[in-house]
Amino acid sequence: MTLTVNLPNFTIGENAYDEIATYCAPFGTKVAIIGGKKALEASQERLLNALSKTELEAIDTIWYGKNANLSNIDRLSEIESVKEADMLFAVGGGRAIDTVKSVAHRLDKPVFSFPTIASTCAPTTAVCVLYEDSGEMHGLEMLAQPPVHSFADSTVIAEAPTEYLWAGIGDAITKEIESTFSARDRELSFENDLGVKIVQGCNERLLANGKAAMDAANEHKASPAIDKVLQEIIGTTALTSVLVDNDYNSNLAHALYYGATATKSGETHLHGEWTCYGALVLLTMDKQYETRDKLFEFMKSIHLSTNLEQLELTSEVDFNKMIDKCMTMADIKVSPYEITREMVVSAIQEVEELNK
């Protein structure tokens, strides 16, 4: 048997862009920069200044579109400058980066990620979460490896709207909970076992540093607390993501978010806000009450949503849409026991009561 493991590589800190030449130069000189509008505006000066000190040339800067959907991926793949480039720079949040990762995969080009917000681990994972043009979840595209290198400039991230770091903390919290739950009582291969073990302790560190990171972000100042949180969001969780089979990469917390994409709440509330709420539901369903209560108190301390009213999902119609889609997701299929609709609804009701 042959085992191949491609782990994430990343640079995190206030001078992260200074390392661009070290990791990008071996792949050529021509760069196509693709990202979100606000992300490009926020990072362009620092990124272009860093490029000016290298032999690399930005031959085009392109808006990726509004979502990580197939039509945007098709459009970008046909742009001449994208096809001409030696490498692609993916700039922005999770949806922008996942879009560029998918484009790079189609065109067989190296991709480097430049997160301008810290809302998910997309900059360092080998999976692309894709959506329909309507905004509803489409499916996952699994890649052979993550971006070649990720450059997380903590100054850029600190200057971004604080809600993204807030949601990134929420999303990172789910990884330890979901992976541990999915893998329970299973005989794991080397890489699956390693991936599940790597994430142990991630939540202890997030809960220890999360409030200080948010306080610094509210002042839009880089800080050691933000760097420590970034190390978990795009470091620890990504290492687990690329090591474990998709069966152990997520569970009910993500299934509930994907269910929410069938409603307006899935559009107006961030991925990590929803998945962290989903982690509360999972811990409740699994009767891990001590862990659940610690998480609940932390979520309240940084104002993450802990009930459906805060998530603006209050109608019975929307609730049933969410549950219906949630129960179709493959995320919940590999679990220590069968997860039924009744169990999920009951756990949600219990979390609602906890809020009272």
Disulfide bonds with the S-S distance in Angstrom:
none
